[in-house]
Amino acid sequence: SVFFTATLGFGQSKKVEEAVKKTEDKFAAYWPRNIMILFGPPGAGKGTHGPKIEDQLTIPQLSTGDMLRAAVAAKTEVGLKAAAVMKAGGLVSDDIVVGIIRDRIKEADCRFGFILDGFPRTLVQARALDKMLAEEGACVTKVIELQVPDEVLEERICGRWIHKKSGRSYHVKFAPPKSMKLGADGKPVPESMKDDETGESLMQRPDDTATALVKRLKGYHGETVPILDHYRPNGIVREVNANQGMGGVWKEVEASLGR
C-alpha cells in the first residue's frame, strides 16, 4: 500500500507539473510578452532597481555588453561578425546588435519577456528594434525612465572617491573619509582624501568629474528624449521620480510595472 500511495503521489505531482506547463505554454503563446526598456542617466539607480524588476516579473535583464561577449564566445553567426568588426577596431553596427538580441530572446528564459538595458541608445536603434520585434510577433510593452535632476546627479557622482586597490568607495557628503579637510571654497582638499583603513590616497574616476559628467548627461538627454517621444504615443512610457529614498523609488517603479 505504501508503494501504491507513493505511485499515486508521483502520478499526481506529474499531473500538476503538466497542468502548470500547459498554462505556461498558453500564457507564452497568447499573452503579450513583457518587453521593457529601462532608461536612466548615470547615477539614477538602474543598477539597484533593474535586478528588483527582474525578480518581481521573473524575466531577465539583458545587457547589450554581456550579450555581445556571450555571442562572440559562443561563436554564433552574429558573434563571429561582431568579433571580426571589433578585431579591426571598428564599432559594432546596429544590425549586428539587433541580430544578437534576436538570437538571445529566443532562449527559454525570455519566453515571457525581458528587460533591455543599454539599448536602444538612438532613435535609429529603437526603430530597428521595433522592426525586429514585429517580425517575432512582439513589441515593446513598457518604457521606464528613472528621472533625477542633473544637479543632484552631479552631487551624487562628483562626490565619489575610491580606494583603487580595495575598491572601497567614499562620498564627500554621504560617506566622507575620516581624513577629509575642506578648502576655503568648501570643497575637499584632494591631498586630504585618504583611505580610512590604509591611509593611502583616494582617487576619482575620470568619468566622475564634473566636466565628464556634463558631457555624459548632454549625450544621455540628447539621445533618450527622442526615444521616449517615439514610444510615448503608444501610452507605454512611465516616468519615475528617482530623486527620493530607495523605498519611494521602488514603490513608483512597482506601480509603473502594471499593464
N, C-alpha and C positions, 0 to 999 in steps of 0.2 A: 504493500500500500504506500510505503514511503516513496518507492520508485514511481508509482502512479502519480502521486502528488507532485513530485519533482518534475516529472514529464509534463504534467498539466501546467505547472508553474512556468516551465521553459516555453511551452506552446503559447501560453497567454502573453508572456513578455515578447515573444516573436511577433504575435498579432499586433500588440501595442506598437512595437517598432515599425511594423509595416504600415499601420494606420498613420503614424507620425510622418513617415517618409512620403506616403501618398498625399497628405495635407501639404507637406513642404513642396513637393513637386507641383502641386496645383497652384500654390502660392507663387512659386517661381515662374510658372507659365502664364498666369493671368493677372497678377498684381504688378503694377509698375515698379521697376527696380528703384531702390532708393539711391539715386546718384547725386552726390553732394560735392560742392566745391567750397573749400574753406579759405577765406581771404583774411588778411590782417597784416598791418605794417610790422617791421621788425620791433620786437619788444611788446607786442599786443597780447601775447599769451597763447598763440596757436599750439605751441609745444605742450602746454598744460592741458588745454581743452580738447585738442584733437583726439588723444587716447581715450578721454572720457566719453566722447561721442561714439568712438569705436565700440566701447564696452556697452553703452546704452543701446545701440542699434545692432550690435553683433555683425558689423560689416567692417572690412579692413580699410585702413587709411593707406593710400598708395602715394609714395613719394616718387617723383619722376627720376630723381638721382638713384634711388635704390633699384627701381625697375630697370633703369639703363644698365647699371652694373650687373644685375642678375641676368639680363638678356645677353650681355657681352660674355659673361662667364659660361652661360648655357650654350653659347654659340648658335643661337637661333638665327634664322634668316635675317631678321631685322637687326639682331645683335651683331652679326658679322658686318653688316653695312655700317652700323654705328662705330664699331671698332676701327674699321678702315678710315672713316672720317676723322676720328679722334687721333689716330696714329699719324695722319697727315697734318695734324694741328688745326683742323677745321672745327666749326661749330655744328653740332648735330642738328639736322633740319627738322622742321615741324612735322613733315611727313613721316620721318623715322620715329620721332617721339610718339606720334599718334598710332603708328604701327605697333610700337612696344606696348602702349596702353591697350590696344585692341587684343593683342595676344594675352596680356595679363588678366583682363577681365573675363576671359573665357574659362579661367580656373574656378574650381568649385566654391572657394570661399567668397567669390564675388557674385554668386547667383542671385542673392537678394539685394545686391548693391555694393557701393564702395564710396570712399571719400577721396577726392583728389586734392593733393597738397603740392603747391608749386607749379601747377598747370591748370588752366591756361594762364599765360602771362601777358598775352596780347590779344587784341580783337581777332586777328587772323587765326591765332591758335584756337580761340573759342569757337569760331565758325568751322574750323577743321574738325574739332571735337564733336560738335553738333552733327556734322555730316556723317562721321564715323558711327556715332551712337544711333542715328536714324537708320543706318544700314543694318545695325544689330537689333533694330526694333525697340530702341530705348531713347531716353532723353534726360537732360539734367533736370532733377526734380527739386533741388534746393540749393540756394547760394547764400552762405552766411558770411557776413563781414564783421570782424571784431574791430570796433572803432575806438580810437584813443587820440585825443588832440596831440598834434606834433610837439607842442612844448612839454607835455607830460612825458612823451616818449624820450625827448631829449634828456629830461631829468633822470628817467629810468635807465637809459642806455649809457649816456655820457658820464654817469656817476659810477660806472662799473670799473673795478680794478681787479686784476687777478695775480695770483702767485703762480708763475709759469710751471714750475716743477711739480707742484701738487695739484694744481687746478683749483685751489681754494679761491673763492670769489668774495669780494668785498664791495660795499657801496658807500659812497661818501655820506649819503643821507640815511639809508636804511640799515647798513651794517658796516660802519667805518672801522678801520684797523685802530688798535689802541694808540699807535704812534702818530696818528694823523694830526697835523697842525695846519691851521688856516692862515692864509696870507692876508694882506691889507684889503684885497679885493673880495674877501670872503670865500675864495676858492682854495682847495687843499694845496699845500706846498708839495710838489712831486717828490722831493728828496725825503719828505717825512712819511711817505707811504711805504710801510714795511709790513711783512707778514707777521702776524701775532706769534706763530709758533717758532719760526726760524730766524726772524729778524732780517730776512733777505728782502731786497727791493721788490715792490709790486710793479706791474705794468698795465697799460691799457691796450686793448686790441686795436689795430689800425682802423677797423670798422666802427669802433665805439667812440671815435672822436666826433665833435660837433660838425666839422666840415664834411666828413664821410657820411654822417647820418642825414644831413640836409640833402645831399646828393641821392642817397638811397630812398629817402621819403619822396623826393621830387619824382624819381623814377616810378615808385610804387603808385603814387596818386595818378600820375600821367597814364600809366598802363591799366590800372584797376578800374578807374571811373568809367571808361568806355565799355569794359566788360560787364560791369554792374548794370549800366544803361541798356546793354544788349539783352540781358536776361530779365530786366525789370518788367517789360510789358507782359511777360508770362506769369507775373504775380508770384514768383518763387524767391525773390530776394528778401533776406531778413537782415536788418542791421542790429547789432548787439552793442550796448554800451559797455566797453571793456575797461572803462576808467572808473572802476569801483572795486570793492572787495571781491575775492575769488568766488565766494558763495553767491553773491549777487550776479556776477557774470554768468556762472553756471546755470542759475535759475532762468536767466534770459535765453541762454543757449538752448536749454531744455525745452522752454516754451516754444522756441522757433523751430524745433525738430518735427512737431506735429504736421500732418499733411494739410 
